[in-house]
Amino acid sequence: MANLRFAHAVDDVRPYWTHRYDVYGPKVHRRLTVFGHRALNAWLQFEFDPDVVAHARV
């Protein structure tokens, strides 16, 4: 049997009174879902910071 990277899906229930943003992260090469303006702003800061590089795949 193959080793699964993820055993089960993450809980994607939207927290009450928050906006859901589905974005694409060029540095991680995948789609992301962030909830709320604070999380969106944090993601944008990571994406625009040239000192933050993509995580190396192991």
C-alpha positions in Angstrom: 0.0 0.0 0.0 1.3 3.4 -0.9 2.1 6.0 1.8 -0.4 8.8 1.5 0.9 12.3 2.0 -2.5 13.4 3.5 -4.7 11.0 5.4 -7.8 13.1 5.1 -9.0 16.4 3.7 -8.7 19.6 5.8 -11.8 21.1 7.3 -12.7 24.0 4.9 -15.7 25.3 6.8 -15.8 29.1 6.6 -15.5 30.8 10.0 -18.6 32.8 10.8 -18.7 36.3 9.3 -15.5 36.0 7.3 -14.9 36.2 3.6 -13.4 33.3 1.7 -10.7 34.0 -0.9 -9.5 31.3 -3.3 -6.1 32.4 -4.6 -3.2 30.9 -6.4 0.2 30.9 -4.6 3.0 31.2 -7.2 5.7 30.4 -4.6 4.0 27.1 -3.5 2.6 26.3 -7.0 -0.9 25.5 -5.8 -4.3 27.0 -5.0 -4.9 28.3 -1.5 -8.0 29.2 0.4 -7.7 32.0 3.0 -10.5 33.2 5.3 -10.7 36.9 6.2 -9.0 40.1 5.2 -6.1 39.6 7.8 -5.2 36.2 6.3 -5.4 37.6 2.8 -3.1 40.5 3.7 -0.6 38.1 5.3 -0.6 35.9 2.2 0.0 39.0 0.0 2.9 40.1 2.1 4.5 36.7 1.8 4.0 36.7 -1.9 5.4 40.1 -2.5 8.4 39.8 -0.2 11.5 38.8 -2.3 13.2 37.3 0.8 10.5 34.7 1.1 11.3 31.9 -1.3 9.3 28.8 -2.3 9.6 25.8 -0.1 11.9 23.1 -1.5 10.1 19.9 -2.2 11.5 17.0 -0.2 
